[in-house]
Each structure stands twice: as structure tokens, then as C-alpha cells.
Amino acid sequence: MSLVTFLGIYFVREAGIALAMVGAAFFCENLLRGVLAPFFGALSDRLGRRPLILGASLLTAAVLPCFLFVHGPLSLFAWSFAMGVASAVTMPVGSALLLDLAPVGRRQSVLALNYTVVSVAYTLAVTPAGYVAERGYGLLAALSAGSYLLVPALYLFGLRGPLPIERASSGEDSLYEAFASVFHDKVLLGFAAIAFVFPFSMGLVVYASPLFAVDRGLGEGFIGLVLGLNSVIVALFAVPVANRMEHAGPFRWLGAAALIVSAALACFGGLPHAGTAFVAGTVVFSFAELVFSSAVPAAVARLAPPGRRGAYQGAWTLVSSVSMGSALFVSGLLRDATGWTGAWILYAAVAFVASVLLILTRERFLRASAA
């Protein structure tokens, strides 16, 4: 993740590729990842989680550092395609595995704990990664690939033996039927149509805000430091916040989280000083992230029928990947059309509308999850 933060800068400044083209490649990568995710999630419901995660980690370690060979649009799209395939397993199958291991009443807390671990790792990596990036991307690529090689070792030695997995309560459907069923669930589709604002805003912070900062004259080292601060906040408070929210269910506070996202995006566009805008927007966004980082996957798990956990997490990965991947592409277009200020204000308005819709539809989703 620390490498991904600076890839947009690398492709634009080092490889000389237009921002809109880089955004299009990132969007295609995330779209491919999302399209494949429900299939891999449904496949893991049958084969188990471990073999898919091990294979994906090894493939990602091989493909990731190849960004150093990108020198134009064609090689960029080839690399993005390979990364989309390699990373399509991790999010849905990893989330399904966590939910398999977690007690029913503690799923949101377990997801928050996992997110905290990821945030701590990101915090430890992103700040030095920024300074490494200023001196060259080769070492950063090698370190990132090496971190993926640690994943198979952790799974082999830390999760030995059979793992629990929820089975369908009725007759066994075919793999295709399990894959396709998620696209016929109107409640899930309605939730995804509103909650897309969370991964989209994450894409804005991770992919677009570093380019916004660079355009305003800020350096990669400062960018890494501020993004590391975001991770510190999440690491310190994600688990306590999830523990407090758990009894009310994951749907209750999502409207408030979207409202905080709106305020954060307004900070990026409304504050005149670049450094202040970048720090304020990132910090305010962190408090929304405390809520939605665990509440959204827990909400999707509540909506999933027995035996479809992997498929439903895969469906959310599709929404998340498309939303997050489109952030840089849309930002490239809006920056050229309206400037960064206009883009951020428009994003803030969209997040505000989402917050209102989440508040108005909360009871509907609660009734659906209870059924």
C-alpha cells in the first residue's frame, strides 16, 4: 500500500504518462479486480480460503515490481492488467476468512482489529517510503515485493490445520449460480449504490490527494508523513470505536461517517494553503475511516445468506475496486476541467447526498439483515 500511494507520481513524473491516462489504467486495474472478485469469493466458499490467498500473494510479489519497466501507455495497461488479476483474490477472500474466524457478535471488532494492523504497517512504511521514493523507486519496489513474500510464511506457520468455513443451509448451487446470485440481491445492490462513496473517497485520499499536493508544491516526504498520520489515528482508535458501535450494528453510524467524509473533502478544496488543506483533509477523513473501515464489510456480511459470504464480499470488492479505481481517473478529468478546488467541492457534495440517503434507508437495511 505504501508503494501504491506513490505510483501515480511515478507514472506521471518519471514515466512521463498523462495523468488522465494513468487514471484510466488504474481504473481498468480496479475494474478487472472487481469483476473477478465475486468469482474468486464464490470459489473460496467451495475450495477454502487458504490456497487462493497463498497463490495470490506469490503472484503479486512477482508482478508488483514490474512497474519499473513501464515507459508508456501500452506497458502501463499491461502491468495494470496483471496487477488486477493478481490482486483480485486478496480483499474478498481475506475478509471472508476473517469473518469465518470471528465470533458472530464480534465480527466488526475483528475487522477493525485487522484494519488496525494494516494501518500500523502502513504507518511504519509510508513515511520512509516517501523519502525512499524521492531518491529512487527501485529499492521501494524490492521492499514491497518482499513484504508480499512474507504472507505465505504467515499463513503456513500461523494458520495451520483446517479452517472453519460456513456452508450453505440449502442445496449446493453451482459455482456460476453462487457467483450470479449476488447481482440479483436488490438490497445489496441498493446498499452498494450509496456506500460506494466510502471506497471512492478512499481512492481520492490515497491516489488523488498526493498528486494534488505535488501540484501545489509539496514534496513526497511531507506527503508520506501526513498520510502516516492518518494511519496513526486509525490504528489508535479503530478497535475502540468498533467496540462501541458493535451493539448497534454496522448500519447505524454510516450516515454520520459519510457526513464526515464530506467535511474532509471540503477541507481539501476550501482551505487556501496547500499544506493546511492536505493535513486537515487527511486528518478529518481519518475519523470517518474509523467507522466505515469495519462497518461496511460487516454490513455486507449481515446481508449475505449462509454459504455465500465469500461471494458477497467479492461483490463488495467489485464496488470498492471500481469506486476506488475511478477516483484518480475522474480527478484527472475534473482537474483539467474545473481545477482541484472545483473537483474537491463536487466530491464533498456527493458525499453529503450519500450521508442523507444512508440515514433515510438505515431501517430498511436493518430489517433486511435481520431477515
HELIX and SHEET records of a PDB file:
HELIX    1   1 SER A    2  ILE A    9  1                                   8    
HELIX    2   2 TYR A   10  GLU A   14  3                                   5    
HELIX    3   3 LEU A   19  LEU A   47  1                                  29    
HELIX    4   4 ARG A   50  VAL A   63  1                                  14    
HELIX    5   5 LEU A   64  PHE A   69  5                                   6    
HELIX    6   6 PRO A   73  ALA A   86  1                                  14    
HELIX    7   7 THR A   90  LEU A  101  1                                  12    
HELIX    8   8 VAL A  104  ARG A  106  5                                   3    
HELIX    9   9 ARG A  107  ARG A  135  1                                  29    
HELIX   10  10 GLY A  138  GLY A  158  1                                  21    
HELIX   11  11 LEU A  175  SER A  181  1                                   7    
HELIX   12  12 VAL A  182  HIS A  184  5                                   3    
HELIX   13  13 LYS A  186  ALA A  195  1                                  10    
HELIX   14  14 VAL A  197  GLY A  203  1                                   7    
HELIX   15  15 LEU A  204  ALA A  208  3                                   5    
HELIX   16  16 SER A  209  ASP A  215  1                                   7    
HELIX   17  17 GLU A  220  MET A  245  1                                  26    
HELIX   18  18 GLU A  246  ALA A  248  5                                   3    
HELIX   19  19 LEU A  254  GLY A  270  1                                  17    
HELIX   20  20 ALA A  274  LEU A  303  1                                  30    
HELIX   21  21 ARG A  309  LEU A  360  1                                  52    
HELIX   22  22 ARG A  362  ALA A  370  1                                   9    
END                                                                             
